[in-house]
Amino acid sequence: MGLDDRDGLRMLRDAVDPRLGGQELVRQFYTKWFAIDMAVRDLFPPDLGSQFTVFSQAMTWLFGELVDQRAEEPVAFLAQLGRDHRKYGVVGSHYFSMHEALYTTLRRQLSQNWDDKLDDTARAALELFIGVMRGAADAEQGPPFCDGTVVELNRVSRDISVVRLALDQPLSYFAGQYVTVQVPQWPRRWRYLSPAMPPDPSGAIEFHVRSVTGGMVSPTVVAETRPGDRWRLSNPHGGMQIDRDGGDVLMVAGSTGLAPLRALIMELTQWAVNPRVHLFFGGRYPCELYDLRTLWQLAAHNPWLSVSPVSEFRSDPPWAADYPDVQPPRGLHLRQTGRLPEVVTKYGNWGDRQILICGGPDMVTATKEALIAKGAPPERIQHDPLAG
């Protein structure tokens, strides 16, 4: 039955589901893969904990989509993954050893239930996953990455830096997408960052980075990045966009989640007529609304744009004095106090709007749930994939 065997696909999905202990199977898979092909180990960072999590989440989603007989999004995701993996140095032989290791690990894990039917299903699924990745990578003609030089760094808050780079050649992406980035302090550790401006033909690009407590890469970027550092960027991901003929827009940005929404707003400024855009920009403290002056300038020159600043606390902490004053001139909407989900839904469900939400996973989830509870149609809400 192959990919029509929903029961078999559910069994494979549950085997890799991190909520059901699937990360142990993934750990065993990587151990097997590295034993089969020792050169593969050099493509990954020393600590594989986050890799296990990401891989198990991705595999769970892929099998789940096949259970629901949906192939379009998985194929597009796998093709993008194949193109993206070129930046690691992955070549054709690595896909063959990956296939062998993953098949062997699944068969061992599910040995009590393994029969010809499940074997056929597992082989068909893995051939789809790995075949699409390998085919997309082989078909891609462009370079796997581009390098750039940090030309300016602004520490705009205790935990936030704005980093501007000049790329050796322009990077092709759409406003609203995110790209993978490797910084010199952490080789082989790629992280997703969202450009805060539309693509620029000169190769200029800007990122807003917040230091995540307990993180490895982001605290280093915020505290240690210096002009002259060489960064490496690779393929864009994500599909957040604005349909200029699709009605008015609600944007909700938490902290540096502002970056992709800012890029979309900046892109809209090239047209004289646009849908109305209302942006709620939130942070913990007033001082963390780091880009209010830019937003004020954009709103002052574009009557279709309204900006509502929101902070959880009314006043700034003592350390705020060490960083630039973010308060805009008079004219921007008055700052409101509270959590973003409550402030946004205070005005209704915004169900007639295109809704874009960007920020930390908890904020995105809470805002989306609050809007849906108020009556906003889920299909009108866009956000990037969530990661813990």
ZIHUNOR-V974355 format. One record per backbone hydrogen bond with DSSP energy under -1.0 kcal/mol. NH is the residue of the N-H (numbers start at 0). CO is the residue of the C=O. If there is no record, write none. Layout:
# ZIHUNOR-V974355
nh = [NH	NH]
co = [CO	CO]
This chain:
# ZIHUNOR-V974355
nh = [3	4	5	8	9	10	11	12	13	14	15	19	20	21	23	25	26	27	28	29	30	31	32	33	34	35	36	39	42	43	51	52	53	54	55	56	57	58	59	60	61	62	63	64	65	66	67	68	69	74	75	76	77	78	79	80	81	82	83	84	86	87	88	89	93	95	96	97	98	99	100	101	102	103	104	105	106	107	108	109	110	112	118	119	120	121	122	123	124	125	126	127	128	129	130	131	132	133	134	135	136	137	138	139	145	147	148	149	150	151	153	155	156	160	161	162	163	164	165	166	167	176	177	178	180	181	185	188	190	192	195	202	204	206	208	210	214	220	221	222	223	224	227	228	230	231	232	233	236	245	248	249	250	251	252	253	254	256	257	258	261	262	263	264	265	266	267	268	269	270	276	277	278	279	280	281	282	287	288	289	291	294	295	296	297	298	299	300	304	305	307	309	310	311	312	319	320	321	322	335	337	342	343	344	346	347	352	353	354	355	356	357	363	364	365	366	367	368	369	370	371	372	373	375	379	380	381]
co = [0	1	3	4	5	6	7	8	9	10	11	16	17	16	20	21	22	23	24	25	26	27	28	29	30	31	32	36	39	40	47	48	49	50	51	52	53	54	55	56	57	58	59	60	61	62	63	65	64	70	71	72	73	74	75	76	77	78	79	80	83	84	85	84	90	91	92	93	94	95	96	97	98	99	100	101	102	103	104	105	107	109	114	115	116	117	118	119	120	121	122	123	124	125	126	127	128	129	130	131	132	133	134	135	232	230	165	228	163	163	161	153	159	208	153	206	151	204	148	202	146	173	236	192	190	231	182	185	180	178	205	199	164	162	160	158	211	216	217	218	219	220	149	225	147	181	145	179	177	242	275	353	277	355	279	357	281	253	254	255	257	258	259	260	261	262	263	264	266	267	303	248	305	250	307	252	309	284	285	287	288	290	291	292	293	294	295	296	301	276	278	280	335	282	283	316	317	318	319	308	310	338	339	340	343	344	349	247	379	249	381	251	359	360	361	362	363	364	365	366	367	368	369	370	376	377	354]
